[in-house]
Amino acid sequence: MVADDVIRAQLARTLAQTDFPALGTKYEGKVRDSYIRDGRRTLVVTDRISAFDVVLGTVPFKGQVLNQMAAHWFELSKAVVPNHVLSVPDPQVMVAIECQPLPIEFVMRAYLTGTTTTSIWYHYERGGRRFCGHPLADGMRRNQRLERPLLTPTTKAAKGEHDENVSREEILHRGLLVAAEFDAAAEMCGRLFAFGQAEAAKRGLILVDTKYELGRRPDGTLCFIDEIHTPDSSRYWFADDYEARFARGEDPRGLDKDYVRRSYVERGYRGEGPPPPLPDDVRCEAARRYIALCELVTGRPFAPDTAEPTARIRLNLGIS
């Protein structure tokens, strides 16, 4: 585990913004800044953290954790599903095939949980018994395992706006995807999620839910893009005491960014209006959790690079 003094020292050296015009045309996401040129996409993973579709601030080493975990999962699953990765030239950079992203996000859920207004538990707690086209039984409890994993897609909201839960029927009706492409993507998501759950179980973890993005390669084939099974896109719980804690009505132990979400919910913020500042103590604890999960999932110690990130990226990518 990385020492606390190293984490605290990095508070002043987080990567919040990027400006690398030599890499191509820039597209800024909530966490990743993408640069596109000559059929390649260079993804620079910043240290920004978002929740409720709002950027809240930065977390030390978060970009390095996300990039290294995504690289780990893409490599581990490449025989199961195709992905877009070409190389990883820097702790916070991934170079990939430029793909045309599908206009929806594919969310897989195996448990009745969540804290955001788009979560399945938020919907269920308020009386909803149908979610993204799936019927839900009465009498279920928070954090209960669903009968089977459900694909619950969302729209891709513009920056600063909120995603919207949608069913397969709504996606087809709006013309976002045709049936054959949606069904092919859904099958790939189910396959990757089952693989991820099995691998997580080997590490004593439950892969609770996750969000996937898919794109079309230049030849039209579908593949996974962006990231997979990182703490930003996925929720993990410890398996050893889940059943006992659930029986007692306690929340499961987890290592993911839900800690940050909960800290904001406790302060009365769920994404409406400007967010309160992200306290340094929360930033450091979030960093510890990201790092701990990275080490647990990959089975390797996390080796932080404490260099100033912009200069290091320029050096590793050979740009001025």
N, C-alpha and C positions, 0 to 999 in steps of 0.2 A: 504494500500500500504506500502511496506517496505521502510524505510527511506533511503535516499541517502547515509548517512554515513555508514549504515550497508552494503549496496551494495559495496561501495568503500573498506571497510575493508575486504570484502570477496575476493577481487581481488588477494590477496596473499594466499588464502586458497582454490583455485579451485582444482578440481580433474581432472588432465590431464592424468595420467597413473595409472594402477592398477597392482597388483602382489599378487594374492591370490591362490597359488598352492593347498592349502587344499580344494578348491572348485572344483578341477578337471582340465581337459585339457582346456587351454585358447585359445579362438579365438577372435582376436581384430578387431572390426569394426571401422567405421569412428567415431562413438559416443559411442556405447555400446561395452563393453568387456564381452564376454560370457564364462562361465565356465561350462563344461559338465561332469557329473558323475552320474552313476546309474540311467540313464533314466530321469535325470532332467537337466535343463539348468538354471543357475543362471546368470541373466543379470544385470551387474553393469553399470548404466547409468552415464557416465563421464560428465564433464562440457565442453568437446570439442564441438566446433561448426564447421560444414562443410558446404560448398557451392561450386558449380561447381565441385563436387566430390573431393574436396580438404579440408583437415583440416586446418582451419585458425587460431585457437587459442582456448582460453577458455572464458566462460561467467559465472559470479557469479550466483550460485543457479540454473543454467540451468538444471543440471542433476536431481535435486529435482523436478523442475517444470515438466520436461518431464515424469518422473516416476509417479508422482502423477496424471498428466493429463491422461496418458495411463491407469493407474489403474481405474480412474474415468470412462473413456469411456468403458473399458472392462467390468466393473461391470454393467454399464448402458445398454449396448447392448447385454448382455449374453443371453437374451431370443430371440434376433433377429438373431444372428449368433454365432457360437461356437468360443471360443478362448483358449489360452494355459495356462492361469494364474492359479497358485496354491496358492501363498502367496506373500505378500509385507513386508518383515521383516525389511526394512530400507528405509529412504526417497529416496535413490538412488539405491535400489535393488529390483528386481522382480524375484521370483522363478517360473519356468514354466515347463510344460511337454516338454521333448525333442522331437522335431518334425523334419522331413526332409523338409527343405525349398524348395519351388518351385523355379525353376531357372530363373524366371522373376519377375519383380515388376509390380503391377497393379495400374496404375495411372488413377484416375477419374477426369475429368475436366468439369466444368459447364460454364466457361467463357473463352473468347479469351484473354488470358493474359500470363504473365511470363517474366522473364529477362534472363534466361540461354539459351544456344545454343540448348538445347533439348526442350525448351518450345514451345507451340503451337503458341504463338504470334510471336516469333522469326522466325519460319517457315513461317507463314502467311505473315509477313511483307516483306519477301524476295520472295514473289510470289507463295509460295506453296499453292495449293488448295486441297490437299489430305494429311491427317495426320493419320498415323497408320491405313490406310485403310478407313478412314472416309472422304467423300467429304465435302468441305467447300465452302460456297457461296461467291461470289464476293461482294465487297462493305462494308465489315464489318469493325468495328473500334476496336481499342485496348480497352480491358476491357468490351467488349460487351458480353451479355449473349448468350450462344449457344442455338440453338433450343431445344436441349436435352443434358443431361450429356453424355459425351463420355468416353469410356474406351480406354486409350492410353498406352499400355504396354511398358516397357523398359526392355532391358537386364540388368543383374547385372554385372557391370564392376568390374574388379579387382581393389584393392586399388590403387589410383593414376591415374586410367584411367577413361574414361567417359562412361556413360550409352548410349545405342543406342535405339532410338524409333523403335518399330517393330509392325507389324500388326498381327492379328490372323492368317492370311494365312502364314506369314513368320515364326511364332512360330511353326505352324504345319509342315511346310516344313523342318525346321531345326531339327525337332524331339525333341524340348524342352518340349512339352506337347502333349498329344493326345487330340483330339477334345472334347471328353466327359469331360475330367478333366478341360480343359480350359473353356468350357462353364459353368460347374458347379461353377468354381471359379469366372467367370465373373458375374454370377447371384448373388452370395453372395456379391460381391463388389458393385453391383448396389443397392442391398437391404440395405447394411450398409451405403452407401453414402446417400441414400434417408433418412434414419433414422438420420444420422448425420446432414444433412441439416435442417431437421425439428426441431431437438433439438437446433441447433445453432440459428435458427430463433426465438425460445422462448426467447433467450438471446439478441436479437437485432443484431445478427450477420449473415453474409452470409458465409457458408462453400463453398469456391470458387473452390478449388481442393484439392486433397489429394493423398497420395501414400500408398498402402497397400502391406503387405507381407503375404503370406499364406504358410502353411506347412501341411505335412501329419502326423497325429498322428500315434503311433505304430500300431493302428488297421486299418490304411489306410484312415481314414476320414480326410477331409480338415478342417482347422481352421485358424483363424487369429493369427498372431504371431508378436513379436517385439514391435510395438506400433500402436495406431490408433488415428487420429485426434489431434495430438500434433502440436505445432508451427514448429517443424522440418519437419513433414511429410505433413502439411496442410497449406493452405492460408486462412485467415479469413479477411473479410471486415466488417465495420459497415454498417448496412442495412438502417439506418435512412436517410442518405444523399447520398446513392449510385446513385440513379437516377439523382438527381440534379447535382452532380459532373460529372457524365458521360455526361449529356447534355452539360455541359460547357467545356468538353474536359479535365477535371482534373482527376488525379489519385484518386481512392477510398482511404478512410482512412482504414488502416489496422493495425493489431497487430500480426506480425509473423516475421520469420527470413528474409523475403524479404528486410527488412530495411538494414540488413547486406550485402545482395547481392547487393543492389543498391549502398551502400557506396563504394563497390569495383568496380562496373561498372563505377561510376563517376570518379574513379581513373584510369580507363582504363584496369582493370583486369577482365577477364572472365574465368579464370581457366587454362590459358596456362602458364606453368612454375611456379616457386616458388611464393607464394603469398606475397604481402607486409605485414608488421606487422599489427596486429589488435590493433588499438589505444585504450587506456583505456576508453576514452569517449564513443567510439562506444560499447565497452564491457559493460559499465554501462547502456547505453541507451537500448541495446539489452536485458539486464537483466530486466529492468523496463518493457519492452514490453512483455517479456515472463511471468513475474509475473502478470501483468495486465490482460493478456488473460486468465491465469490460474484462477484468481479470477472471471473473468466474466463468463467463461464457467462452472466452477464448482459451482458457487454461494457461495463460501466459502472464507474467508480471507486466504491468503497464509502465513503459519507459517514457516519461514526459520529456518533451523538448522545450526547454525554458528560454530559448532564443527569441528575440523580437520577431514575431511571426511574418510581418511583411517583408523584411529584409531576407529572412530565411527562404521564403517562397520564391522571391526573385532569384536568389542564388541557385536553388534546386531546379528551377524551371529555365534557368539561363536567359532571363529577361531583364531589361534595364528599368 
